[in-house]
Amino acid sequence: MTSGAFVERAAFVRSGSPSKPLALGLLDLIAAVSLGVTSAEGSPVRIFFTDPNTALMSSLPWVLVPAFLVPLLASIHLALFYRLAAPARRPATAGA
């Protein structure tokens, strides 16, 4: 998680656009979810059959990662994309 923050910050500094690091972060979340689904026991799309598997993620406190943190971080990324796509609002001038 810390390395992701540094990578996104470096990508922002290099590109000058906040949408590119956000896209990298969202792609990272999508990759993590797809790897979890394709390695889960009993998954119809399971392609990874070796250890380690995802059995640990079904016990507390690890279950909070896929059940709470992944949707939270995905929604934060989407909200930031929405905010960046919205036109810039100018502050109202007082006494006009």
C-alpha positions as CSV (number, residue, x, y, z in Angstrom):
1,M,0.0,0.0,0.0
2,T,2.8,2.4,0.8
3,S,4.6,1.6,-2.4
4,G,1.4,2.2,-4.3
5,A,1.2,5.7,-2.8
6,F,4.8,6.5,-3.8
7,V,4.3,5.1,-7.3
8,E,1.2,7.2,-7.8
9,R,2.9,10.3,-6.4
10,A,5.9,9.8,-8.8
11,A,3.5,9.3,-11.7
12,F,1.7,12.5,-10.9
13,V,4.9,14.5,-10.6
14,R,6.2,13.0,-13.9
15,S,2.9,13.4,-15.9
16,G,1.5,16.5,-14.3
17,S,-2.0,15.0,-14.6
18,P,-3.8,13.5,-11.6
19,S,-5.9,11.2,-13.7
20,K,-2.9,9.0,-14.8
21,P,-1.9,7.9,-11.3
22,L,-5.6,7.3,-10.5
23,A,-5.9,5.1,-13.5
24,L,-2.9,3.1,-12.3
25,G,-4.4,2.7,-8.9
26,L,-7.7,1.5,-10.3
27,L,-5.9,-0.9,-12.6
28,D,-4.0,-2.2,-9.6
29,L,-7.3,-2.8,-7.7
30,I,-8.8,-4.6,-10.7
31,A,-5.7,-6.8,-11.0
32,A,-5.8,-7.7,-7.3
33,V,-9.5,-8.6,-7.5
34,S,-9.0,-10.7,-10.6
35,L,-6.1,-12.5,-9.1
36,G,-8.2,-13.2,-6.0
37,V,-11.1,-14.6,-8.1
38,T,-8.9,-16.7,-10.3
39,S,-7.2,-18.3,-7.3
40,A,-10.2,-18.8,-5.0
41,E,-11.1,-22.3,-4.1
42,G,-14.5,-23.3,-5.7
43,S,-14.4,-20.4,-8.2
44,P,-15.6,-21.4,-11.6
45,V,-12.8,-19.4,-13.2
46,R,-10.0,-20.7,-11.0
47,I,-6.8,-21.0,-13.0
48,F,-4.2,-21.0,-10.1
49,F,-4.2,-24.3,-8.2
50,T,-1.0,-24.0,-6.2
51,D,-0.3,-22.6,-2.7
52,P,-0.8,-20.0,-1.4
53,N,-4.5,-19.9,-1.9
54,T,-7.2,-17.5,-0.7
55,A,-8.4,-19.5,2.3
56,L,-6.7,-17.1,4.7
57,M,-8.8,-14.2,3.3
58,S,-12.0,-15.8,4.6
59,S,-11.1,-15.3,8.3
60,L,-11.0,-12.3,10.4
61,P,-9.4,-9.7,10.2
62,W,-8.3,-10.5,6.6
63,V,-11.9,-10.8,5.3
64,L,-12.2,-7.0,5.8
65,V,-9.8,-6.4,2.9
66,P,-12.0,-7.9,0.1
67,A,-15.3,-7.1,1.9
68,F,-14.6,-3.5,2.9
69,L,-11.3,-2.0,1.7
70,V,-11.5,-3.0,-1.9
71,P,-15.0,-1.5,-2.5
72,L,-14.1,1.5,-0.5
73,L,-10.9,2.2,-2.5
74,A,-12.6,1.5,-5.8
75,S,-15.4,4.0,-4.9
76,I,-12.8,6.6,-3.8
77,H,-11.0,6.2,-7.2
78,L,-14.3,6.6,-9.1
79,A,-15.3,9.6,-7.0
80,L,-12.0,11.3,-7.8
81,F,-12.4,10.5,-11.5
82,Y,-15.8,12.1,-11.3
83,R,-14.5,15.2,-9.5
84,L,-11.6,15.6,-12.1
85,A,-14.1,15.3,-15.0
86,A,-16.4,17.9,-13.6
87,P,-15.8,21.4,-14.9
88,A,-13.8,23.6,-12.6
89,R,-16.1,25.9,-10.5
90,R,-15.1,29.4,-9.9
91,P,-15.7,30.9,-6.5
92,A,-18.5,33.4,-6.3
93,T,-17.3,37.0,-5.9
94,A,-18.8,38.9,-3.0
95,G,-20.5,42.3,-3.6
96,A,-20.9,41.9,-7.4
